[in-house]
Amino acid sequence: MENILYDGWEGLARILVIGVLAYACLILCLRISGKRTLAKMNAFDLIVTVSLGSTLASIILSKNVALAEGVLAFMLLIALQFVVTWSSVRIQWVRKIVTGEPQLLLERGRFIPEALLRARITKGEVLAAVRTAGVANLDVVQAVVLETDGSFSVVRHEAHSENSSLADVRGFEVRRVG
């Protein structure tokens, strides 16, 4: 029966050496790939980040994964992420698949029930986002948007402008005045 508390210095030394080398390789791969690799943008980026962490853990803890295999896995994940983000910047249908669309949840002080249901968001969560933005009165809120990264944006009423930050939000229409 294996000793589950201590299995000798060899295993500990392997973890120490491989852990330092794998961590250094991951940092190097991330530096080469650029800032966008770990940007907080959407669910896809979260998946890549979690996958990199899982790969690092596998390299460090599994005797069946060689350092070279782990580094190749890092490079593969980062390369795939690069291809997808490069494509999503240039091809609209890829962008929609990868990032989704911002969702209008409240407009001109009124909740949009269908949007809340579709996004699985409660009125209480929207109200909390409005309070976090320092707003007490819903009448001064032009819109609350669920962004593609899961955060809320609260936009106050302003003078009419055709150059609205809400132009790409599903359900929002720029209304012409006059």
N, C-alpha and C positions, 0 to 999 in steps of 0.2 A: 504494500500500500504506500502510495506517495505521501510525502509529508506536505500537507497543505499550508503550513505556516512558514516553512523554510526548506528550500531544496538545494541549498549550496550556494557558494559564492559565484560560480560560473554563470548561473541565470541572472543574478543581480548585475554582474559585470556586463553581460550582454545587453541588458536593458539600458544600462548607463551609457555604453558606447554607441549602440544603435540609436538610442533616444536622442543623444546629442547630434549625431550625424544626420538622422532623418529630419530633425527639427531644422538644422542648418540648411539642408537641401530644400525643405519646404519654403523657408524664408527666401532663399535664392530664387526658387521658381516664382514665388509671388512678386519679388522685386523685378524680375525680368518681364513678367506678364503685365505689369502696370497696375495703377490704382483701381481700375474698374473691376478687377477680379474679385475683390471683397467689398465692393460698394453695397451699401444698404439700399437696394432698389426694389426688389420684388421677391416672390416666392422662389423663382428659379435661382437667384443669387444665394438665397438661404440654403437651398438644396446643395449647391456647389460647396458652400462653406462647411456644412455638416459633413458632406462626403469627404472633404479634405481632412477634417478632424478625425473621422472614422478611419480613414486610410492611415493617418499618422498613428493612431492607437493600434491598428493591426500590425503595422511595421514594428512598433516597439514591443508589443506583447506576444506576438505569435512567432514561434520559432520556425514556422512553416513559410514565412514570408521573408524573402531576402531583401536587403536594403535596395539593391538595384531594381527589383520588382516594384517595391514601394515608390521609389523615385519615378519610375515609368508611370505608375498609377497617378502620381501627382501631376506629371506632365500631361497625361491623357486628359484628366479632369479639367486642367487649366486650358488646354488646347480646345476642348469641346466648348467650354464656357466662352472662350474667345470667339470661336466660330459663330456661336449662337448670338452673342451680343453684337458682333460685327454685322451679322445678317439682320438683326432686329433694328439696328440703326438705319439700315438701307432699304429694308423690305417691310412694308406696312403689315402684311398678313402675318409675317413672322413675329413682329412686335406685338400684335394683338394676341397671338398664341402665348408668347413668353411672358408678357407683362400684364395683359388684360387692359381694362379701361378704368379710369376713375369713375366713381358712381355718385351721382347727386342724391343725397338723402333728405335734405331740407332745402327749400327754396323760398325766399322772401318770408321767412318766419313760419312756414308750413311744412310739416312732415310729408314725405312721399311714401305712403304705406307699402306700395308694391316694391319700391326700391329697398326699403328696410327689410322686407321679407326675403327678397332675392339675395341681399347681402348678409342675411342672418344677423342683423344689428337691431338692438332695441332702442326705443326712444330714450331710455335712460342713458345709454352709451353716447348718443348724440348730444344730449343735454350736458353730460360730463365733459365732452369735448368743447362745447360752447363755453362752459364755466372755466375750463382750463385756459381758454383763449382770453379770459378776462372779460367776458360779456355776460351781463345779467339779463338783458332783455332780448328775446328772440326777434322782436320787431326791427332791430338794427342789423340782423344777420341776413345777408343776401343769399348765402349758400353754405351748406356743410357738405363736404365731399369726402367720400372714402377713397383714399388714394391707392395706387397699385401696390404700395408697400405695406398696406394695412393701417396706415396712420390717417388721422382726420385733419382736414383743412377747414378752418372757419374763415369765411370771407364776409367782411362787413359791407354794408351799402356804401357806395361811393357815387360820385357824379357819373352820369352815363358815358360809356366809352365803348367803341367798337373793338378796342384792343383789350379784350377781357382775358384774364387768366383762366376763366372758366370755359373758354372756347372749345377745349377738347374733352369736356365732361359730358358723358352720355346723359341726356335728359335736359340739358341746359341749352336754351336758345337765347342768343343775343337779341334783345328786344330793342327795336328802333324807337326813339322818342321823337315826336313831332310829326 
